[in-house]
């Protein structure tokens, strides 16, 4: 039962931190097309989509491995 509470607390902390960053402030009028000329797109130009999925997948695999070995010891 204690492990269930630990997992629940971990999920709450992760989702609480993502919700707090979900609503950004309005940058206002940038004065035209932000992708044209020498300007970077709003939010930067870093492709975080694939890296984020990779990090989530690795975290799930690592957590699964830890849980599997914890259960195997008992």
C-alpha atoms as a printed R data frame, in Angstrom:
   type eleno elety resid chain resno      x       y       z
1  ATOM     1    CA   UNK     A     1  0.000   0.000   0.000
2  ATOM     2    CA   UNK     A     2  2.915   2.346   0.678
3  ATOM     3    CA   UNK     A     3  4.197   1.880  -2.877
4  ATOM     4    CA   UNK     A     4  0.787   2.901  -4.212
5  ATOM     5    CA   UNK     A     5  1.006   6.143  -2.246
6  ATOM     6    CA   UNK     A     6  4.522   6.790  -3.559
7  ATOM     7    CA   UNK     A     7  3.399   6.269  -7.146
8  ATOM     8    CA   UNK     A     8  0.344   8.471  -6.612
9  ATOM     9    CA   UNK     A     9  2.460  11.251  -5.107
10 ATOM    10    CA   UNK     A    10  4.921  11.019  -8.021
11 ATOM    11    CA   UNK     A    11  2.103  11.368 -10.569
12 ATOM    12    CA   UNK     A    12  0.611  14.323  -8.714
13 ATOM    13    CA   UNK     A    13  3.961  16.123  -8.598
14 ATOM    14    CA   UNK     A    14  4.660  15.513 -12.282
15 ATOM    15    CA   UNK     A    15  1.230  16.629 -13.460
16 ATOM    16    CA   UNK     A    16  1.124  19.613 -11.116
17 ATOM    17    CA   UNK     A    17  4.396  20.903 -12.531
18 ATOM    18    CA   UNK     A    18  3.254  20.480 -16.138
19 ATOM    19    CA   UNK     A    19 -0.042  22.267 -15.491
20 ATOM    20    CA   UNK     A    20  1.749  25.224 -13.936
21 ATOM    21    CA   UNK     A    21  3.780  25.763 -17.129
22 ATOM    22    CA   UNK     A    22  0.917  25.090 -19.537
23 ATOM    23    CA   UNK     A    23 -0.509  28.631 -19.566
24 ATOM    24    CA   UNK     A    24  2.072  31.143 -20.729
25 ATOM    25    CA   UNK     A    25  1.486  34.868 -20.940
26 ATOM    26    CA   UNK     A    26  0.598  36.492 -24.241
27 ATOM    27    CA   UNK     A    27  3.759  37.834 -25.936
28 ATOM    28    CA   UNK     A    28  1.771  40.706 -27.464
29 ATOM    29    CA   UNK     A    29  2.006  41.962 -31.023
30 ATOM    30    CA   UNK     A    30  5.365  41.033 -32.496
31 ATOM    31    CA   UNK     A    31  4.930  43.397 -35.408
32 ATOM    32    CA   UNK     A    32  4.399  40.999 -38.264
33 ATOM    33    CA   UNK     A    33  5.149  37.434 -39.222
34 ATOM    34    CA   UNK     A    34  7.414  35.958 -36.517
35 ATOM    35    CA   UNK     A    35  8.772  33.299 -38.874
36 ATOM    36    CA   UNK     A    36  9.905  35.694 -41.590
37 ATOM    37    CA   UNK     A    37 13.214  37.483 -41.844
38 ATOM    38    CA   UNK     A    38 15.757  37.203 -39.049
39 ATOM    39    CA   UNK     A    39 13.183  36.344 -36.376
40 ATOM    40    CA   UNK     A    40 12.822  32.937 -34.743
41 ATOM    41    CA   UNK     A    41  9.328  31.503 -34.364
42 ATOM    42    CA   UNK     A    42  7.495  32.226 -31.125
43 ATOM    43    CA   UNK     A    43  8.689  29.696 -28.577
44 ATOM    44    CA   UNK     A    44 12.068  29.207 -30.216
45 ATOM    45    CA   UNK     A    45 13.080  26.801 -32.938
46 ATOM    46    CA   UNK     A    46 14.103  23.800 -30.822
47 ATOM    47    CA   UNK     A    47 12.446  20.538 -31.945
48 ATOM    48    CA   UNK     A    48 11.485  19.092 -28.559
49 ATOM    49    CA   UNK     A    49  8.729  16.740 -29.741
50 ATOM    50    CA   UNK     A    50 10.856  13.668 -30.481
51 ATOM    51    CA   UNK     A    51 13.237  14.244 -27.592
52 ATOM    52    CA   UNK     A    52 10.379  14.558 -25.139
53 ATOM    53    CA   UNK     A    53  8.822  11.280 -26.300
54 ATOM    54    CA   UNK     A    54 12.219   9.597 -26.044
55 ATOM    55    CA   UNK     A    55 12.772  10.852 -22.489
56 ATOM    56    CA   UNK     A    56  9.287   9.754 -21.402
57 ATOM    57    CA   UNK     A    57  9.854   6.322 -22.953
58 ATOM    58    CA   UNK     A    58 13.206   5.924 -21.230
59 ATOM    59    CA   UNK     A    59 11.700   6.995 -17.913
60 ATOM    60    CA   UNK     A    60  8.912   4.434 -18.247
61 ATOM    61    CA   UNK     A    61 11.412   1.701 -19.152
62 ATOM    62    CA   UNK     A    62 13.662   2.585 -16.209
63 ATOM    63    CA   UNK     A    63 10.741   2.665 -13.780
64 ATOM    64    CA   UNK     A    64  9.443  -0.653 -15.092
65 ATOM    65    CA   UNK     A    65 12.866  -2.228 -14.652
66 ATOM    66    CA   UNK     A    66 13.106  -0.961 -11.078
67 ATOM    67    CA   UNK     A    67  9.627  -2.268 -10.227
68 ATOM    68    CA   UNK     A    68 10.363  -5.641 -11.861
69 ATOM    69    CA   UNK     A    69 13.578  -6.141  -9.882
70 ATOM    70    CA   UNK     A    70 11.920  -4.956  -6.671
71 ATOM    71    CA   UNK     A    71  9.168  -7.564  -7.098
72 ATOM    72    CA   UNK     A    72 11.752 -10.255  -8.047
73 ATOM    73    CA   UNK     A    73 13.635  -9.700  -4.771
74 ATOM    74    CA   UNK     A    74 10.528 -10.346  -2.699
